[in-house]
């Protein structure tokens, strides 16, 4: 009996010691944006224990003994932001043929720098929807093992496409061959590609359904993948527990993809009323990069963007913004996705002002980058809100972003998993 009692007391002592060693950070601020309730809370207090939020209350509530404290003064506290469409291993200063000046591994070093910039801009989670060489998986592993700083990454690895399509190399003559490991031309080939990229780390499947702006030889709205092919991708991906993101500017491609059951439409520039109906019917999201037009037209020529690509952007940029406004008014579910890499990564928050300019409230724009994004990622237990059980991913800005959305363009404090990575550490 004495032995059992001694063992029990020893276990209690060990547990008590472990609890005392738990890393706890208590964060207070003037106000907090509650994206789940769609309201602002005065004088919040957030307790983060071992990387996850253990309590959300008001300043002055009891806190664990020995906890570190971080008072953010008159700042506003928000969840870590989520960008649903980035390319961390791209730099828009090297566009068009200028990209060919560099060896393949150069783009991984670009990704390391961009990952840090993105995190310090307040984006603690991103969905990387297309890279070469499985570089986004390598970045994810490097971040998770502490070698580099960066956001949580949901990688797509390669974007899948058709021969001669937006995700193929169309800028070179036939004498210069390219690997084309992401290219397919039948339902069975697409199923095989889904399995392959999943094998090597893809956690979302990206497909190029129509032409694009920055590809050289295609028409921006032309459908490039058949219904049977995109349906094969969707069926295979969903069977593996993966969501499908579809690059689609043109109306026909958008609608065929929605009928096939895709999860998100990227760009959605020429979506129409039928697209809105299908999106609502199937529960799909629109992920529209409506800031890019400003950057591409202002900086593209000097960055080496193909002249035909600039013409495509002039033709489609305004139409995309008008579609964004119409889709929002129609009740389509909307996400925050910027196409980071087409403009400089780290400037992601500049899109918030465009979303408000084209019809959203400030709260809706913030929710698109938090609550809605977490839902579209199937990660509502982990990210997207300041709520008990989720990761301790927080940001703070001066002023109130609900009255001045551009406050999000200058993030003062970034906390990821309870660690202060920007701002004053307690």
Secondary structure, 3 states (H helix, E strand, C coil): CHHHHHHHHHHHHHHHHHHHHCCEEEEECCEEEECCCCEEEECEEEEEECCEEEEEEECCCCCCCCCEEEECCCEEEEECEEEEEECCCCCCCCCHHHHHHCCCCHHHHHHHHHHHHHHHCCEEEEEECCCCCCHHHHHHHHHHCCCCCCCEEEECCCCEECCCCCCCCCCCCCCCCCCCCCECCCHHHHHHHHHHHHHCCCCEEEEECECCCCCCCCCCCCECCCHHHHHHHHHHHHHCCCEEEEEECCHHHHHHHHHHCCCEEEECCCCCHHHHHHHHHHCCEEECCCCHHHHHHHHHHHHCCCHHHHHHHHHHHHHHHHHHHHHHHHCCEEECCCCECCCCCCCCCHHHHHHHHCCCCHHHHHHHCCHHHHHHCCCCCCCCCCCCCCECCEEEEECCCCCCHHHHHCEEEEEECCEEEECCCC
